[in-house]
């Protein structure tokens, strides 16, 4: 292995680690809000409402973060495509960490009245801005710092941040969930938020050491950086943005079906003890953490689109049986039901980042990714627990409405994944012509690899390819 190849591999690994750690902490911050919304925010910030109304109000506050996410994606996508990926990712991490820590120090309704929920909503919006800029930037940096043949795997590093954040958030909530209810509501729920400050400092140390991607550096040197990346993204790839919104739907919603709605449902209506349910969710998060890299390994051999279609199809077929298992209120069957949902969902989700990255040329990649993914988050993700809880109430506690909604999101995702794969294949030449600089790291150039744009073969055996290599 040449020195140039070793250097490229080192950059790829350091970028993968930095994007994974930073994204895991950002997801930790986002997930603890969802857990707290299910377990504590109702009585702390909406004490004058009934338990059901208070829970719905908590979930509505939860949605605010998703409304802010596309705004964050637009702002930081513009900055990332104009000024660079590295500095933007440092800013998003700081915004998220500061907002999360302040939530942990926020007085409740009993102390400052109506200002408590108002400030909670404001800080939640700040969380949304930070995460809105984080995901697209992390995916862009990870995939651009990897050789083309491994960009699908590189994107899966970013996706590992979601289960890692879930594991971390569940562990720390488990540590405080055994407190008596009075202490948990008084101060116990605050500990996970305050702990975020320590995690953010650790992530900043890792992330600041990163270098700018070679792709962006070349675009800047060639003076090919887009002046208005958002407008350029809509001009170059409007279809990719639209289909990307649908292709992201269940990938965003799935975590909030399990970590937020199911947690509230099982610990209230189904009367499962809070520590027991958190232990179940911990096992499910670990399962997702294991399944995702395995899915990336399999996709490297059979193709990303093929595996995504298989996983989504099986997920659609098993949605209703999974909810019927959860409805038994037996923790063992709940775990089985959630495991089925998670296994197929994780196999698709692991590949989503690399799949979407292939749809956008580099000068608008940060913006295009962010717009598609974060718009989907606003439309689908934040509404998931609110709609699911409303459907559960409307159906008198029966699961049919929730299962139908979950299945509908899977079906929309499946259709858009297939359509986006065909779009990428059909527009290979057009996408190539929009890329004014050669992509690819030193390892590829040292090997004499082709540096063509990402393409996708349509059909049941479709796969995303990077130049002459399979991703």
Helices and strands as residue ranges (DSSP letters): H 3-39, H 41-45, H 51-83, H 85-104, H 109-112, H 114-144, G 148-150, H 151-177, H 181-183, I 184-188, H 190-208, H 214-221, H 229-247, H 249-256, I 257-262, H 263-267, H 274-302, H 304-326, H 331-357, G 362-364, H 365-376, I 377-381, H 382-394, H 400-426, H 428-433, H 442-447, E 454-456, E 464-466, E 469-470
